[in-house]
Amino acid sequence: MNELNFDPRCTAVIVIDIQKGIVAMAAGAPHPTPSVVANCVTLLSACRRAGVHPVLVHVGGSPNGADLLRPVADEPMRGTAALPPDWSDLLPELGSNPTDTVILKRQWGSFLRHRSRPSIAATGAYDHHPVQHCDRVWGGKHRP
């Protein structure tokens, strides 16, 4: 495996959707959910020690769901029932640091429109769509 080189002063580690509600419903495929969470915690701790800026992203909305996306689609979005009040809370295992950036997103990739870092490391839970979307959006704008 090649060594990963980056300048921690201009790099961010983005931890996506490691929150109570999503981790509780994660199917655990292709990796067991506890393993995904443990790997995210390990990566986040190592990045903090190296001086990489942590960005903790979680998804949520208003209690009445008024801000949910309602796209025109062949199939309705699944999971439109009311969510528990702590559904979007970040897992305590991630730790909390006053210098972390915490973003509450309302849709996939929404946090990328206003952030600028030359390098990112992204990790997350539940399904590949938000993480892949992050990569596509970031990659389309910032990769050589």
N, C-alpha and C positions, 0 to 999 in steps of 0.2 A: 504494500500500500504506500502511496506517495505521502510525504509529509505535507500537512496543511499549514500554509503560511499566510498570515494576515497581520495587519497593523491594528492592534486592539483599540487605539485611539479613534479610529474611523470605521469601526465595525460594530454591528449590533447583533445580538442573539435574540431572535424573536420566538417566544414560546406561545403557541397558538392553542386555545381551547382546553387548557389543562384546568378545568373548572368542575365544580361538583356535579352539575347536571349532565354534562357531556361525558365525563369519565364514568358516571354511574350507568349510562346507557350504552357505552362503547361495547361492541361485540367481541373485542379481543382478537380480531383476526386482521392481519396475519401475525400479530404479536400480542401476547397477553397484556391486558390493560395495566396491571401492576408493574410490569416490566417497562412499558412505555413511560409511565409516570416516573419510575425510578431513573430511567435514562435521561429524561428531561431535567430532573432535579440534579443529577450528576453533571450534565452539560452546563446547566445554569450556574451551578456552584463554581465549576472550573472557569467559566467565562468571567464571572464576577472577580475571581482571584486574579485573572489575567488583565483586568481593566476593560473588558468588553462591556458595552452598554446593554443592559437587559431591557427588553420590551415585552411586557406581559399582556397578551391580547385575549380578551374573553368576549363572548357574544351574549347579548341580552336585549331586552327591550322594555317598553313601558308595561306596567302591570295589566293594562287593558288590551295590550296587543295592537294599539292604534298605529305604531310605527313599524309593524312587520311589512316585509315585502309581499306584494300580492301580484306576482307575475302571471301573465296570461300564458298558460301552458296546457299541454295535453292531459297532464295529471296534476291534481292539486298537491301542494306541499304536504308532506306527512308531519305528524307531530304538532298539530295546531291547538291541542288542548292547553288549558291553563298550566303554567309551570310553577313549581314551588318557589317561595321567595328567595331561597339561597341558591337557586339553579345556576346563576351566573357567577357565583362567588369563586374566586381562584382558590385552588387547593392550598392549604396552609403549608404543605411540604415544600412549596416553591420559595417560601421565605418572603419577607417583605423588606425592601430597602428604600429609604426615602429618595434615592437617586434613580430608582427604576422608573421607566415610563410605563404606565398602565393605561391601556386603551380598551374602552367598551365599544365594540363594533356592532353595527346593526345589520350588516350583510357581509358576504365573502369579500375579502380584499379591500374593504372600505378604508382601513387604516393606512394603506400604502399611498394614497393620493397626496398626503400632506407630509410625508416623511422622506428624508433624504440621507442615506448612508451609502458610501461606496461599496461596502461589503455587508452581507447579512448571512446568518446561519439560522435556518428556520426549522422548528420542530413542533410537533403537536399531536393531538389525539382525535379520535373518533373516526373520521373518514378522510380520504385523500383530497376531497374537493377543495376545502379551504387552503390546505398546504400547497397543492398544485396550483391553485389560482394565484396564491402569493408568489410562487416561483415564476409563473407565466408573466404576471404583471411586472414584477421586479426585473425579471430577465429581459423582457422586451424593452425596458427603458434603460437598464444600467449595465447590461452585459456587452462586452466588445463584440 
